[in-house]
């Protein structure tokens, strides 16, 4: 009898934990979708330098409305493999997000 109660309690706890994990996962997915819809639009720039080893790209860009003035600056790239087709002198379109105090390029492509 004690064994059956223990098994019933274990099943109830694991089912509740599963539901809690599913709810937490759903919340995280909703948060990620919300953040994606708030992502910055694509901006135009010119590549000055590509640093594959450190996952950085130096971009010269115009004003980015409500974010920063025109400048030339090195940015970390979220997915380094996006830099493979990019070369110094390329005109690019890029998006970035703020992570802490830094801006990170989340998307970059050669302008067509």
N, C-alpha and C positions, 0 to 999 in steps of 0.2 A: 504494500500500500504506500509506504513512504517513497519507494522507488518510482511509482506511478505519479505521485504528486511532484516529485523532483523533476521528472521528465516533462510533465505538463507545464511546470514553472519555467523550465528551460525553453520550451517551445514558445511560450507566451513572450518571454523576454527577447528571444531572437527575432520573433515576428515584429515586435515593437521596435527593436533596433533597426531592422530592415526598413520599416516604414519611415523611421526617423532619418536614416541614411538616404532614402529615396527623396524625401522632402528637402533635405539639405542639398542634394544633387540638383533637384529642380530649381531651387533658389539660386544656386551658383550658375546654372545655365541661363536663367532669366537675367541675372546680373551681367553675364558676358554678352548676351544679345543686346541688352540696353547699352552697354559700353560701346559695342560695335556700331550702333546707330548714331552714337555721339562722336564717332571718329572724325578727325579733321578731314576736310576735302583734299583732293590732290592739288599739289602746288608745282609750279614750274621752277626748274633750276638747271644749273650747269655743273657737271662733275669736275672738280679740280684735282681730286686725288682719291684713289681707292686703296684701302689698307685691309686686304683680305685677312691677313694674319691676326689683326686685332678687331676685325668685324666693324670697321668704321669707313665712312665716306665723307669727304669734304665737299660741301655744296655751296655754290654761290646762288642765292635766291633773292627774289624781291620781297616786299612786305608780305607778311602772312597776317591777314586781318585779325585783330584782337589777340595776337599771339606774340609777334616779334617784328622788328623792322628788317629791312633788307640788310643782308650781311653775307659773309663767307665764313663758314664754320664747319668743324668736324662733328659728325653725329655717329653715335653707335647705331648699328643696324640690327633689328631684332632677329632676322633670319639671314645669316651671312651668305647663304647660297644665292640670295637675290642679287648679290654683287657680281656673280660670275659673268653675266653678259655686259656689265657696266665698265666703261673705260673713261679715263680723264678726257675731257673735252665733249663728252656726250651731253646732249640736252635730255633731261629726264623729267618725269612727273613723279612726285613722291608724296607720301602721307606720313605723318608722325603723331605720336601720342606722348603726353607728359608722364614720365615715370619718376616720381619723387621730384627732385629739382632739375632733372634732365629731360630733354626731348630725345626720343628714340624713333628712328625711321622704321615704320612698320610695313611700308610698301614702297618699292622703287621700280620704275620701268623706264626703258629708253623711250623718249617721246617719238611718236610716229608722225 
